[in-house]
Each structure stands twice: as C-alpha cells, then as structure tokens.
Amino acid sequence: MHKQIYVNLPVRDLPRSVAFFQGLGYTFDAKFTNDQAACMELGENLYVMLLVEKFFETFAKKPVSDATRQTEVLICVSCDSRAQVDKLVALACTSGARKMKEAQDYGFMYSNGFHDLDGHVWEMMYMEPEAAGQATSPCTQKDVKA
C-alpha cells in the first residue's frame, strides 16, 4: 500500500492561496515551499502541493484546466465531526471561497463543501465510525469498476 499522497493543484496567486488555507488552519512544510510551490499539510502523510500555474505546466503534458469553469478533481477530506465540517466550510466562505452546495446528510455520513479561490472543489466529510459499516453508501461496491 502507499505511504503518502501528494495532490498537485495549480494556483494563480500562490501567496493568496497560502494565506487562504492558513486561515482554515492548515500548515505548510517550509522544506518544500518556495515562490513556485507550497506544500500544505492535511494530516500525517497527506499533502497538497499548491503550484503556480506556469510551474504546474512543466509537469503536465496537457493544458491546465480552468477550475472555475470545469471540474478537474473533487478533493474529499475527512473531518472529526459534523461541526468541524460546517466550521471549515463557513470559514472558507468568509475567506473568499464559494459554497459548493447544501450539506448532504446520509445519516452515517455528512458532507459539505466549497470551491477555493482558484475554483478547486473541496468536500469536507464526517463519517460516523460505528454506523459506517452498517449503512448503505451512495457509492456501493457494484458501482465500482476495476
């Protein structure tokens, strides 16, 4: 199994994006941060590399999507509680993000989300530990293709 994940996202204004995510409580690893990239720490071994668009283009062989007009990725991050889900979404929206949609409550799982300053979709999710194994998920095994 994998030991780490690095999600790479293009951003237009790196200092503005860093300030936005710091306002949500995220920290950055200075060893992997400079004027072209910033390594945001989501949790143990979970990272998002915010890359200036021109720098991002040096890694991508296809055109960079305009996340304000097209969906390129849906980033789903687990939270410790429903309250944390709503707090992060509210904080993001007061810091310039756009709300994605109304909160979704499946009983065992609760989610809410926002579009960040560059239009990337962030979904905050809380799953009840004791109920998750017994509940019917909106994405069942039969829907997953290998």
Secondary structure as GFF3:
##gff-version 3
##sequence-region A 1 146
A	DSSP	beta_strand	5	11	.	.	.	ID=ss1
A	DSSP	alpha_helix	14	23	.	.	.	ID=ss2
A	DSSP	beta_strand	27	29	.	.	.	ID=ss3
A	DSSP	three_ten_helix	30	32	.	.	.	ID=ss4
A	DSSP	beta_strand	37	43	.	.	.	ID=ss5
A	DSSP	beta_strand	46	52	.	.	.	ID=ss6
A	DSSP	alpha_helix	53	57	.	.	.	ID=ss7
A	DSSP	beta_strand	74	78	.	.	.	ID=ss8
A	DSSP	alpha_helix	82	94	.	.	.	ID=ss9
A	DSSP	beta_strand	98	99	.	.	.	ID=ss10
A	DSSP	beta_strand	104	105	.	.	.	ID=ss11
A	DSSP	beta_strand	109	115	.	.	.	ID=ss12
A	DSSP	beta_strand	121	127	.	.	.	ID=ss13
A	DSSP	alpha_helix	129	132	.	.	.	ID=ss14
A	DSSP	three_ten_helix	141	143	.	.	.	ID=ss15
###
